[in-house]
Amino acid sequence: MLYSKSLKLNHVFRRLYHKGHSAAGRSIVLYCRKNGSAENRIGLTVSAKLGHAVKRNRLRRQLRAIYRLHENEFAAGWDIVVVARTRAMQAPYQELERDYLHLAGKLGLLRSSDEASV
């Protein structure tokens, strides 16, 4: 992730949940809030209820890869938290990617096509 950092602090996650905007899809929920900096901060939440560590880590890797591959499409200056739902464990990669990008567009996290080309 070239233009991003990881979110790791609990109080930042809680602030996002309470004061941020959210959009829910079939397999993931996206929370976002402006952070006032020039880069995005990304956090992932995959509950232990969803499966064993190997399965949870695989899902985390997939979600990180989706962001990394589409990073240049995202506008800068956002805190983003991705929360995996139960359905995400069985969802194919293409469905996760489609949900992720659809929710990001719904929340206004994606740059317009003329901004992305600059």
N, CA, C and O atoms as CSV, one atom per row, in Angstrom:
chain,resi,resn,atom,element,x,y,z
A,1,MET,N,N,0.845,-1.175,0.000
A,1,MET,CA,C,0.000,0.000,0.000
A,1,MET,C,C,0.888,1.236,0.000
A,1,MET,O,O,1.449,1.611,1.030
A,2,LEU,N,N,1.009,1.854,-1.146
A,2,LEU,CA,C,1.905,2.987,-1.330
A,2,LEU,C,C,1.459,4.251,-0.605
A,2,LEU,O,O,2.269,4.920,0.037
A,3,TYR,N,N,0.196,4.572,-0.704
A,3,TYR,CA,C,-0.289,5.848,-0.208
A,3,TYR,C,C,-1.145,5.696,1.038
A,3,TYR,O,O,-1.959,6.569,1.338
A,4,SER,N,N,-0.975,4.610,1.761
A,4,SER,CA,C,-1.845,4.319,2.889
A,4,SER,C,C,-1.062,3.811,4.080
A,4,SER,O,O,0.080,3.366,3.967
A,5,LYS,N,N,-1.717,3.892,5.227
A,5,LYS,CA,C,-1.183,3.340,6.462
A,5,LYS,C,C,-2.248,2.427,7.057
A,5,LYS,O,O,-3.402,2.430,6.628
A,6,SER,N,N,-1.841,1.652,8.045
A,6,SER,CA,C,-2.782,0.767,8.726
A,6,SER,C,C,-3.395,1.485,9.915
A,6,SER,O,O,-2.749,2.302,10.571
A,7,LEU,N,N,-4.647,1.165,10.176
A,7,LEU,CA,C,-5.319,1.615,11.393
A,7,LEU,C,C,-5.177,0.507,12.419
A,7,LEU,O,O,-5.515,-0.643,12.139
A,8,LYS,N,N,-4.685,0.833,13.596
A,8,LYS,CA,C,-4.483,-0.196,14.605
A,8,LYS,C,C,-5.026,0.182,15.970
A,8,LYS,O,O,-5.225,-0.693,16.813
A,9,LEU,N,N,-5.268,1.457,16.207
A,9,LEU,CA,C,-5.678,1.906,17.533
A,9,LEU,C,C,-7.181,1.746,17.747
A,9,LEU,O,O,-7.991,2.131,16.903
A,10,ASN,N,N,-7.531,1.172,18.889
A,10,ASN,CA,C,-8.917,0.872,19.208
A,10,ASN,C,C,-9.784,2.131,19.220
A,10,ASN,O,O,-10.912,2.097,18.727
A,11,HIS,N,N,-9.286,3.242,19.772
A,11,HIS,CA,C,-10.112,4.443,19.852
A,11,HIS,C,C,-10.417,5.025,18.467
A,11,HIS,O,O,-11.451,5.667,18.283
A,12,VAL,N,N,-9.537,4.811,17.506
A,12,VAL,CA,C,-9.787,5.283,16.140
A,12,VAL,C,C,-10.895,4.443,15.507
A,12,VAL,O,O,-11.773,4.982,14.833
A,13,PHE,N,N,-10.859,3.130,15.719
A,13,PHE,CA,C,-11.924,2.259,15.222
A,13,PHE,C,C,-13.263,2.674,15.835
A,13,PHE,O,O,-14.253,2.824,15.119
A,14,ARG,N,N,-13.295,2.859,17.145
A,14,ARG,CA,C,-14.551,3.221,17.821
A,14,ARG,C,C,-15.086,4.560,17.324
A,14,ARG,O,O,-16.292,4.714,17.129
A,15,ARG,N,N,-14.192,5.532,17.117
A,15,ARG,CA,C,-14.630,6.838,16.609
A,15,ARG,C,C,-15.254,6.693,15.225
A,15,ARG,O,O,-16.265,7.327,14.922
A,16,LEU,N,N,-14.649,5.859,14.394
A,16,LEU,CA,C,-15.195,5.614,13.055
A,16,LEU,C,C,-16.578,4.977,13.126
A,16,LEU,O,O,-17.487,5.369,12.395
A,17,TYR,N,N,-16.734,3.988,14.012
A,17,TYR,CA,C,-18.028,3.317,14.143
A,17,TYR,C,C,-19.117,4.285,14.580
A,17,TYR,O,O,-20.255,4.184,14.123
A,18,HIS,N,N,-18.778,5.228,15.466
A,18,HIS,CA,C,-19.794,6.116,16.023
A,18,HIS,C,C,-20.014,7.389,15.210
A,18,HIS,O,O,-21.145,7.861,15.096
A,19,LYS,N,N,-18.944,7.951,14.643
A,19,LYS,CA,C,-19.067,9.243,13.971
A,19,LYS,C,C,-18.905,9.181,12.462
A,19,LYS,O,O,-19.146,10.172,11.772
A,20,GLY,N,N,-18.498,8.028,11.941
A,20,GLY,CA,C,-18.271,7.901,10.508
A,20,GLY,C,C,-19.526,7.527,9.744
A,20,GLY,O,O,-20.585,7.298,10.329
A,21,HIS,N,N,-19.391,7.471,8.448
A,21,HIS,CA,C,-20.470,7.030,7.570
A,21,HIS,C,C,-20.249,5.558,7.261
A,21,HIS,O,O,-19.116,5.076,7.261
A,22,SER,N,N,-21.344,4.848,6.997
A,22,SER,CA,C,-21.197,3.427,6.705
A,22,SER,C,C,-22.119,3.010,5.572
A,22,SER,O,O,-23.132,3.647,5.281
A,23,ALA,N,N,-21.722,1.917,4.950
A,23,ALA,CA,C,-22.540,1.287,3.916
A,23,ALA,C,C,-22.333,-0.213,4.056
A,23,ALA,O,O,-21.213,-0.681,4.265
A,24,ALA,N,N,-23.423,-0.961,3.940
A,24,ALA,CA,C,-23.359,-2.403,4.132
A,24,ALA,C,C,-23.685,-3.132,2.844
A,24,ALA,O,O,-24.618,-2.777,2.123
A,25,GLY,N,N,-22.903,-4.151,2.574
A,25,GLY,CA,C,-23.140,-5.026,1.438
A,25,GLY,C,C,-23.448,-6.429,1.946
A,25,GLY,O,O,-23.645,-6.639,3.143
A,26,ARG,N,N,-23.487,-7.374,1.031
A,26,ARG,CA,C,-23.802,-8.747,1.415
A,26,ARG,C,C,-22.682,-9.388,2.225
A,26,ARG,O,O,-22.949,-10.168,3.139
A,27,SER,N,N,-21.428,-9.067,1.902
A,27,SER,CA,C,-20.321,-9.747,2.556
A,27,SER,C,C,-19.460,-8.846,3.441
A,27,SER,O,O,-18.741,-9.347,4.305
A,28,ILE,N,N,-19.519,-7.538,3.245
A,28,ILE,CA,C,-18.723,-6.620,4.066
A,28,ILE,C,C,-19.502,-5.360,4.408
A,28,ILE,O,O,-20.503,-5.035,3.771
A,29,VAL,N,N,-19.019,-4.659,5.429
A,29,VAL,CA,C,-19.534,-3.342,5.800
A,29,VAL,C,C,-18.346,-2.395,5.762
A,29,VAL,O,O,-17.271,-2.726,6.264
A,30,LEU,N,N,-18.531,-1.220,5.171
A,30,LEU,CA,C,-17.467,-0.232,5.059
A,30,LEU,C,C,-17.822,0.985,5.901
A,30,LEU,O,O,-18.923,1.526,5.793
A,31,TYR,N,N,-16.888,1.409,6.738
A,31,TYR,CA,C,-17.027,2.631,7.524
A,31,TYR,C,C,-15.966,3.603,7.040
A,31,TYR,O,O,-14.851,3.190,6.724
A,32,CYS,N,N,-16.295,4.901,6.976
A,32,CYS,CA,C,-15.300,5.873,6.536
A,32,CYS,C,C,-15.519,7.201,7.242
A,32,CYS,O,O,-16.612,7.521,7.708
A,33,ARG,N,N,-14.428,7.961,7.299
A,33,ARG,CA,C,-14.457,9.297,7.885
A,33,ARG,C,C,-13.238,10.052,7.388
A,33,ARG,O,O,-12.164,9.464,7.259
A,34,LYS,N,N,-13.378,11.333,7.107
A,34,LYS,CA,C,-12.239,12.166,6.706
A,34,LYS,C,C,-11.225,12.185,7.840
A,34,LYS,O,O,-11.591,12.243,9.014
A,35,ASN,N,N,-9.920,12.134,7.471
A,35,ASN,CA,C,-8.904,12.143,8.525
A,35,ASN,C,C,-8.024,13.393,8.503
A,35,ASN,O,O,-7.190,13.559,9.393
A,36,GLY,N,N,-8.183,14.263,7.530
A,36,GLY,CA,C,-7.444,15.515,7.505
A,36,GLY,C,C,-5.989,15.393,7.079
A,36,GLY,O,O,-5.228,16.349,7.229
A,37,SER,N,N,-5.587,14.257,6.559
A,37,SER,CA,C,-4.214,14.114,6.072
A,37,SER,C,C,-4.244,13.836,4.571
A,37,SER,O,O,-5.309,13.805,3.955
A,38,ALA,N,N,-3.077,13.637,4.000
A,38,ALA,CA,C,-2.993,13.422,2.552
A,38,ALA,C,C,-2.998,11.949,2.190
A,38,ALA,O,O,-2.841,11.599,1.020
A,39,GLU,N,N,-3.175,11.079,3.177
A,39,GLU,CA,C,-3.174,9.640,2.877
A,39,GLU,C,C,-4.332,8.939,3.574
A,39,GLU,O,O,-4.917,9.452,4.528
A,40,ASN,N,N,-4.637,7.771,3.074
A,40,ASN,CA,C,-5.695,6.958,3.665
A,40,ASN,C,C,-5.123,6.078,4.760
A,40,ASN,O,O,-3.950,5.707,4.732
A,41,ARG,N,N,-5.976,5.748,5.730
A,41,ARG,CA,C,-5.614,4.773,6.749
A,41,ARG,C,C,-6.672,3.672,6.679
A,41,ARG,O,O,-7.872,3.943,6.716
A,42,ILE,N,N,-6.207,2.434,6.578
A,42,ILE,CA,C,-7.096,1.302,6.356
A,42,ILE,C,C,-7.053,0.364,7.557
A,42,ILE,O,O,-5.980,0.029,8.059
A,43,GLY,N,N,-8.238,-0.058,8.013
A,43,GLY,CA,C,-8.341,-1.040,9.088
A,43,GLY,C,C,-9.248,-2.174,8.659
A,43,GLY,O,O,-10.206,-1.965,7.915
A,44,LEU,N,N,-8.947,-3.372,9.125
A,44,LEU,CA,C,-9.748,-4.554,8.807
A,44,LEU,C,C,-10.214,-5.206,10.090
A,44,LEU,O,O,-9.461,-5.296,11.060
A,45,THR,N,N,-11.461,-5.662,10.096
A,45,THR,CA,C,-11.998,-6.377,11.238
A,45,THR,C,C,-12.609,-7.679,10.742
A,45,THR,O,O,-13.556,-7.681,9.954
A,46,VAL,N,N,-12.048,-8.791,11.219
A,46,VAL,CA,C,-12.577,-10.114,10.902
A,46,VAL,C,C,-12.722,-10.839,12.224
A,46,VAL,O,O,-11.725,-11.226,12.834
A,47,SER,N,N,-13.945,-11.027,12.669
A,47,SER,CA,C,-14.228,-11.600,13.979
A,47,SER,C,C,-13.805,-13.061,14.079
A,47,SER,O,O,-13.818,-13.794,13.089
A,48,ALA,N,N,-13.437,-13.466,15.267
A,48,ALA,CA,C,-13.078,-14.868,15.524
A,48,ALA,C,C,-14.282,-15.788,15.330
A,48,ALA,O,O,-14.117,-16.995,15.151
A,49,LYS,N,N,-15.477,-15.232,15.365
A,49,LYS,CA,C,-16.685,-16.027,15.164
A,49,LYS,C,C,-16.790,-16.564,13.731
A,49,LYS,O,O,-17.534,-17.509,13.467
A,50,LEU,N,N,-16.045,-15.957,12.819
A,50,LEU,CA,C,-16.161,-16.317,11.409
A,50,LEU,C,C,-15.412,-17.580,11.030
A,50,LEU,O,O,-15.708,-18.178,9.996
A,51,GLY,N,N,-14.462,-17.996,11.829
A,51,GLY,CA,C,-13.725,-19.211,11.483
A,51,GLY,C,C,-12.371,-19.254,12.152
A,51,GLY,O,O,-12.024,-18.391,12.958
A,52,HIS,N,N,-11.619,-20.271,11.804
A,52,HIS,CA,C,-10.285,-20.441,12.363
A,52,HIS,C,C,-9.321,-19.410,11.789
A,52,HIS,O,O,-9.618,-18.750,10.794
A,53,ALA,N,N,-8.162,-19.282,12.432
A,53,ALA,CA,C,-7.190,-18.248,12.084
A,53,ALA,C,C,-6.767,-18.314,10.620
A,53,ALA,O,O,-6.604,-17.278,9.976
A,54,VAL,N,N,-6.589,-19.514,10.095
A,54,VAL,CA,C,-6.144,-19.648,8.704
A,54,VAL,C,C,-7.161,-19.031,7.758
A,54,VAL,O,O,-6.791,-18.329,6.816
A,55,LYS,N,N,-8.438,-19.288,8.003
A,55,LYS,CA,C,-9.497,-18.745,7.145
A,55,LYS,C,C,-9.628,-17.231,7.309
A,55,LYS,O,O,-9.817,-16.507,6.332
A,56,ARG,N,N,-9.525,-16.759,8.559
A,56,ARG,CA,C,-9.624,-15.315,8.798
A,56,ARG,C,C,-8.462,-14.571,8.141
A,56,ARG,O,O,-8.659,-13.518,7.534
A,57,ASN,N,N,-7.264,-15.115,8.262
A,57,ASN,CA,C,-6.094,-14.467,7.665
A,57,ASN,C,C,-6.171,-14.460,6.145
A,57,ASN,O,O,-5.739,-13.498,5.510
A,58,ARG,N,N,-6.710,-15.510,5.557
A,58,ARG,CA,C,-6.892,-15.548,4.103
A,58,ARG,C,C,-7.835,-14.440,3.661
A,58,ARG,O,O,-7.585,-13.759,2.666
A,59,LEU,N,N,-8.925,-14.265,4.410
A,59,LEU,CA,C,-9.880,-13.206,4.092
A,59,LEU,C,C,-9.233,-11.826,4.241
A,59,LEU,O,O,-9.452,-10.951,3.403
A,60,ARG,N,N,-8.443,-11.623,5.291
A,60,ARG,CA,C,-7.736,-10.352,5.468
A,60,ARG,C,C,-6.802,-10.074,4.295
A,60,ARG,O,O,-6.740,-8.951,3.795
A,61,ARG,N,N,-6.079,-11.097,3.861
A,61,ARG,CA,C,-5.175,-10.932,2.717
A,61,ARG,C,C,-5.951,-10.531,1.463
A,61,ARG,O,O,-5.509,-9.671,0.702
A,62,GLN,N,N,-7.105,-11.155,1.254
A,62,GLN,CA,C,-7.916,-10.818,0.088
A,62,GLN,C,C,-8.404,-9.368,0.152
A,62,GLN,O,O,-8.365,-8.654,-0.851
A,63,LEU,N,N,-8.860,-8.936,1.324
A,63,LEU,CA,C,-9.364,-7.564,1.470
A,63,LEU,C,C,-8.241,-6.545,1.294
A,63,LEU,O,O,-8.452,-5.495,0.689
A,64,ARG,N,N,-7.054,-6.841,1.815
A,64,ARG,CA,C,-5.906,-5.958,1.614
A,64,ARG,C,C,-5.530,-5.886,0.139
A,64,ARG,O,O,-5.205,-4.814,-0.372
A,65,ALA,N,N,-5.575,-7.023,-0.542
A,65,ALA,CA,C,-5.224,-7.071,-1.965
A,65,ALA,C,C,-6.210,-6.257,-2.807
A,65,ALA,O,O,-5.807,-5.583,-3.755
A,66,ILE,N,N,-7.482,-6.319,-2.468
A,66,ILE,CA,C,-8.483,-5.542,-3.206
A,66,ILE,C,C,-8.158,-4.057,-3.102
A,66,ILE,O,O,-8.166,-3.340,-4.103
A,67,TYR,N,N,-7.871,-3.598,-1.883
A,67,TYR,CA,C,-7.535,-2.184,-1.721
A,67,TYR,C,C,-6.249,-1.850,-2.470
A,67,TYR,O,O,-6.191,-0.854,-3.190
A,68,ARG,N,N,-5.230,-2.669,-2.305
A,68,ARG,CA,C,-3.925,-2.406,-2.922
A,68,ARG,C,C,-4.028,-2.320,-4.444
A,68,ARG,O,O,-3.412,-1.447,-5.056
A,69,LEU,N,N,-4.795,-3.213,-5.055
A,69,LEU,CA,C,-4.924,-3.226,-6.508
A,69,LEU,C,C,-5.723,-2.039,-7.048
A,69,LEU,O,O,-5.558,-1.649,-8.204
A,70,HIS,N,N,-6.583,-1.472,-6.214
A,70,HIS,CA,C,-7.432,-0.349,-6.650
A,70,HIS,C,C,-7.085,0.937,-5.903
A,70,HIS,O,O,-7.867,1.888,-5.912
A,71,GLU,N,N,-5.931,0.972,-5.264
A,71,GLU,CA,C,-5.551,2.110,-4.424
A,71,GLU,C,C,-5.572,3.435,-5.173
A,71,GLU,O,O,-5.964,4.455,-4.607
A,72,ASN,N,N,-5.160,3.437,-6.428
A,72,ASN,CA,C,-5.126,4.691,-7.191
A,72,ASN,C,C,-6.524,5.211,-7.520
A,72,ASN,O,O,-6.659,6.361,-7.939
A,73,GLU,N,N,-7.556,4.406,-7.343
A,73,GLU,CA,C,-8.928,4.843,-7.597
A,73,GLU,C,C,-9.550,5.531,-6.387
A,73,GLU,O,O,-10.574,6.202,-6.511
A,74,PHE,N,N,-8.928,5.364,-5.210
A,74,PHE,CA,C,-9.481,5.927,-3.982
A,74,PHE,C,C,-9.013,7.361,-3.789
A,74,PHE,O,O,-7.853,7.680,-4.048
A,75,ALA,N,N,-9.914,8.224,-3.335
A,75,ALA,CA,C,-9.555,9.598,-2.983
A,75,ALA,C,C,-8.710,9.562,-1.715
A,75,ALA,O,O,-8.850,8.651,-0.900
A,76,ALA,N,N,-7.839,10.546,-1.547
A,76,ALA,CA,C,-6.946,10.588,-0.385
A,76,ALA,C,C,-7.613,11.291,0.793
A,76,ALA,O,O,-8.546,12.076,0.619
A,77,GLY,N,N,-7.121,10.998,1.989
A,77,GLY,CA,C,-7.574,11.701,3.184
A,77,GLY,C,C,-8.707,11.041,3.934
A,77,GLY,O,O,-9.505,11.734,4.564
A,78,TRP,N,N,-8.807,9.715,3.888
A,78,TRP,CA,C,-9.901,9.009,4.540
A,78,TRP,C,C,-9.382,7.939,5.503
A,78,TRP,O,O,-8.347,7.317,5.264
A,79,ASP,N,N,-10.117,7.743,6.588
A,79,ASP,CA,C,-9.958,6.565,7.431
A,79,ASP,C,C,-11.026,5.591,6.963
A,79,ASP,O,O,-12.197,5.952,6.855
A,80,ILE,N,N,-10.625,4.362,6.685
A,80,ILE,CA,C,-11.556,3.357,6.169
A,80,ILE,C,C,-11.421,2.096,7.004
A,80,ILE,O,O,-10.314,1.612,7.237
A,81,VAL,N,N,-12.556,1.565,7.456
A,81,VAL,CA,C,-12.559,0.282,8.159
A,81,VAL,C,C,-13.476,-0.665,7.405
A,81,VAL,O,O,-14.610,-0.322,7.070
A,82,VAL,N,N,-12.967,-1.860,7.146
A,82,VAL,CA,C,-13.726,-2.897,6.464
A,82,VAL,C,C,-14.053,-3.976,7.495
A,82,VAL,O,O,-13.155,-4.548,8.112
A,83,VAL,N,N,-15.343,-4.248,7.676
A,83,VAL,CA,C,-15.783,-5.271,8.612
A,83,VAL,C,C,-16.347,-6.436,7.806
A,83,VAL,O,O,-17.281,-6.267,7.022
A,84,ALA,N,N,-15.773,-7.613,8.007
A,84,ALA,CA,C,-16.217,-8.799,7.276
A,84,ALA,C,C,-17.455,-9.385,7.940
A,84,ALA,O,O,-17.533,-9.476,9.165
A,85,ARG,N,N,-18.413,-9.777,7.125
A,85,ARG,CA,C,-19.608,-10.470,7.606
A,85,ARG,C,C,-19.441,-11.972,7.394
A,85,ARG,O,O,-18.498,-12.406,6.733
A,86,THR,N,N,-20.334,-12.747,7.943
A,86,THR,CA,C,-20.271,-14.210,7.846
A,86,THR,C,C,-20.201,-14.666,6.399
A,86,THR,O,O,-19.446,-15.582,6.074
A,87,ARG,N,N,-20.971,-14.046,5.537
A,87,ARG,CA,C,-21.031,-14.437,4.136
A,87,ARG,C,C,-19.687,-14.257,3.420
A,87,ARG,O,O,-19.433,-14.912,2.409
A,88,ALA,N,N,-18.831,-13.377,3.938
A,88,ALA,CA,C,-17.530,-13.117,3.302
A,88,ALA,C,C,-16.637,-14.346,3.317
A,88,ALA,O,O,-15.781,-14.491,2.444
A,89,MET,N,N,-16.815,-15.227,4.279
A,89,MET,CA,C,-15.959,-16.409,4.388
A,89,MET,C,C,-16.156,-17.360,3.207
A,89,MET,O,O,-15.210,-18.033,2.798
A,90,GLN,N,N,-17.366,-17.427,2.655
A,90,GLN,CA,C,-17.636,-18.314,1.530
A,90,GLN,C,C,-17.659,-17.580,0.187
A,90,GLN,O,O,-17.755,-18.207,-0.867
A,91,ALA,N,N,-17.570,-16.262,0.233
A,91,ALA,CA,C,-17.689,-15.476,-0.997
A,91,ALA,C,C,-16.432,-15.612,-1.856
A,91,ALA,O,O,-15.318,-15.587,-1.333
A,92,PRO,N,N,-16.606,-15.756,-3.164
A,92,PRO,CA,C,-15.434,-15.752,-4.057
A,92,PRO,C,C,-14.812,-14.352,-4.099
A,92,PRO,O,O,-15.463,-13.357,-3.781
A,93,TYR,N,N,-13.551,-14.303,-4.494
A,93,TYR,CA,C,-12.803,-13.049,-4.535
A,93,TYR,C,C,-13.523,-11.983,-5.362
A,93,TYR,O,O,-13.576,-10.820,-4.961
A,94,GLN,N,N,-14.076,-12.370,-6.508
A,94,GLN,CA,C,-14.739,-11.401,-7.396
A,94,GLN,C,C,-15.936,-10.751,-6.700
A,94,GLN,O,O,-16.194,-9.564,-6.896
A,95,GLU,N,N,-16.660,-11.513,-5.896
A,95,GLU,CA,C,-17.805,-10.947,-5.175
A,95,GLU,C,C,-17.328,-9.965,-4.103
A,95,GLU,O,O,-17.927,-8.904,-3.927
A,96,LEU,N,N,-16.254,-10.312,-3.387
A,96,LEU,CA,C,-15.691,-9.404,-2.389
A,96,LEU,C,C,-15.240,-8.102,-3.049
A,96,LEU,O,O,-15.502,-7.014,-2.537
A,97,GLU,N,N,-14.566,-8.224,-4.178
A,97,GLU,CA,C,-14.073,-7.056,-4.895
A,97,GLU,C,C,-15.233,-6.175,-5.371
A,97,GLU,O,O,-15.186,-4.952,-5.248
A,98,ARG,N,N,-16.257,-6.806,-5.909
A,98,ARG,CA,C,-17.422,-6.063,-6.391
A,98,ARG,C,C,-18.103,-5.318,-5.237
A,98,ARG,O,O,-18.443,-4.142,-5.373
A,99,ASP,N,N,-18.305,-6.001,-4.096
A,99,ASP,CA,C,-18.917,-5.359,-2.931
A,99,ASP,C,C,-18.064,-4.198,-2.429
A,99,ASP,O,O,-18.580,-3.114,-2.154
A,100,TYR,N,N,-16.756,-4.429,-2.311
A,100,TYR,CA,C,-15.825,-3.420,-1.794
A,100,TYR,C,C,-15.902,-2.157,-2.642
A,100,TYR,O,O,-16.073,-1.063,-2.104
A,101,LEU,N,N,-15.779,-2.291,-3.953
A,101,LEU,CA,C,-15.776,-1.128,-4.836
A,101,LEU,C,C,-17.146,-0.461,-4.913
A,101,LEU,O,O,-17.238,0.762,-5.015
A,102,HIS,N,N,-18.206,-1.258,-4.863
A,102,HIS,CA,C,-19.553,-0.699,-4.892
A,102,HIS,C,C,-19.797,0.155,-3.645
A,102,HIS,O,O,-20.318,1.267,-3.740
A,103,LEU,N,N,-19.419,-0.369,-2.480
A,103,LEU,CA,C,-19.626,0.371,-1.234
A,103,LEU,C,C,-18.742,1.613,-1.173
A,103,LEU,O,O,-19.169,2.657,-0.682
A,104,ALA,N,N,-17.514,1.503,-1.670
A,104,ALA,CA,C,-16.619,2.662,-1.700
A,104,ALA,C,C,-17.210,3.765,-2.590
A,104,ALA,O,O,-17.155,4.944,-2.242
A,105,GLY,N,N,-17.765,3.379,-3.722
A,105,GLY,CA,C,-18.408,4.357,-4.598
A,105,GLY,C,C,-19.628,4.980,-3.956
A,105,GLY,O,O,-19.874,6.177,-4.105
A,106,LYS,N,N,-20.386,4.177,-3.247
A,106,LYS,CA,C,-21.588,4.644,-2.567
A,106,LYS,C,C,-21.247,5.687,-1.494
A,106,LYS,O,O,-22.003,6.633,-1.274
A,107,LEU,N,N,-20.103,5.501,-0.832
A,107,LEU,CA,C,-19.677,6.420,0.221
A,107,LEU,C,C,-18.867,7.602,-0.311
A,107,LEU,O,O,-18.482,8.479,0.463
A,108,GLY,N,N,-18.607,7.639,-1.603
A,108,GLY,CA,C,-17.856,8.745,-2.196
A,108,GLY,C,C,-16.360,8.654,-1.978
A,108,GLY,O,O,-15.673,9.676,-1.978
A,109,LEU,N,N,-15.843,7.447,-1.792
A,109,LEU,CA,C,-14.415,7.260,-1.567
A,109,LEU,C,C,-13.619,7.164,-2.858
A,109,LEU,O,O,-12.399,7.325,-2.847
A,110,LEU,N,N,-14.290,6.908,-3.959
A,110,LEU,CA,C,-13.592,6.748,-5.235
A,110,LEU,C,C,-13.476,8.091,-5.945
A,110,LEU,O,O,-14.394,8.910,-5.916
A,111,ARG,N,N,-12.331,8.294,-6.579
A,111,ARG,CA,C,-12.126,9.512,-7.363
A,111,ARG,C,C,-12.994,9.453,-8.602
A,111,ARG,O,O,-13.350,8.373,-9.074
A,112,SER,N,N,-13.333,10.617,-9.124
A,112,SER,CA,C,-14.041,10.639,-10.397
A,112,SER,C,C,-13.043,10.264,-11.492
A,112,SER,O,O,-11.834,10.342,-11.272
A,113,SER,N,N,-13.517,9.868,-12.644
A,113,SER,CA,C,-12.652,9.369,-13.714
A,113,SER,C,C,-11.647,10.416,-14.191
A,113,SER,O,O,-10.527,10.055,-14.554
A,114,ASP,N,N,-12.008,11.699,-14.203
A,114,ASP,CA,C,-11.073,12.740,-14.645
A,114,ASP,C,C,-9.982,12.998,-13.592
A,114,ASP,O,O,-8.863,13.360,-13.957
A,115,GLU,N,N,-10.285,12.820,-12.291
A,115,GLU,CA,C,-9.281,12.967,-11.241
A,115,GLU,C,C,-8.280,11.814,-11.281
A,115,GLU,O,O,-7.083,12.024,-11.086
A,116,ALA,N,N,-8.761,10.604,-11.532
A,116,ALA,CA,C,-7.917,9.422,-11.501
A,116,ALA,C,C,-6.884,9.429,-12.623
A,116,ALA,O,O,-5.812,8.842,-12.479
A,117,SER,N,N,-7.193,10.083,-13.733
A,117,SER,CA,C,-6.270,10.090,-14.864
A,117,SER,C,C,-5.119,11.085,-14.681
A,117,SER,O,O,-4.132,11.023,-15.415
A,118,VAL,N,N,-5.230,11.991,-13.723
A,118,VAL,CA,C,-4.198,13.017,-13.500
A,118,VAL,C,C,-3.002,12.462,-12.787
A,118,VAL,O,O,-2.046,13.192,-12.523
